[in-house]
């Protein structure tokens, strides 16, 4: 999954997709215990995809968060 696809997802879809990705990573790690994994590069791909999803979620949260305004009468350190 690349960033173009991730940016098209809405907030709910990002949450669902990240939960699905975490579950897939858990299943893959369970398969390692039973020695059924043939392609170990799947771990890196899944971690990178999950990181992309979480990065987009975080950046959207920062954009929509209200900015803190200084309280009147208090000095703001520069």
C-alpha positions, 0 to 999 in steps of 0.5 A: 500500500503506498501513500497515494492509496492511504491519503484517499482513505477516510479516518474510519478506513484508516483505523480499520486498515491499521487494525487489519494490518496489526492482526495480519502481523500477529498472524504472521508472527504466529506462523513463525513459531510453527515454522510455516513462513516461507517469505520473511520479507513480509515482516518488513513490508507489513511494518512499513505499511503500518508505519505509513498508516499511523503516520497519516493518522497522526498527521491528520490529527495534528492538522485538525487539532485546535492550536493552543492560545497563550493566556492573557497576562502570562509571558510566553518563553521565546 
